[in-house]
Structures are given as C-alpha cells and as structure tokens.
Amino acid sequence: MPEDGAEVIQARLAERLGVTPVSVSEMVRRLHETGFVKFGPKRTIELTEAGMELANATVLHSTESWSAFWSTF
C-alpha cells in the first residue's frame, strides 16, 4: 500500500485483503503486541524495524520457494 501513496489504515487493509475490519483489528493488535507494527499519526499502521525484517525475509523465502518449485519442471 505505501507504494500506491495511500496511508495504511485498518479499513484499507481489510478492503485490500478481502477480510472483515474485525479480523484486521485483531491481526494488527497481535502484530503491535509482538513489536512488528507501530501506530503513526492518525492511527496509521507502520512496520517497525523488526516488522520490516520479517516482511523482507518472508518475501525472500516465498520467492525462493517459488523459484525452487518452478525449477523442478
């Protein structure tokens, strides 16, 4: 979302993910409690350094997994 210029807020996350706002609220609460997100101005949601590391590792792992999968064909 930040790449499209929109602020990351719970309502936009719910819409983008196709889930209920309640589900996003619970997910964000858990991510906040574990230190992966923080709240910015106007209750925007921002990744912490730990959150960014986890996101990058997840994307890298996902990319490597898909590459490995497709290389078997």
Protein Blocks (a to p, Z undefined) as FASTA:
>chain_A
ZZnopacdfklmmmmnopafklmmmmmmmmmmnopaccdehhiacddfklmmmmmmmmmm
mmmmmmmmmmmZZ
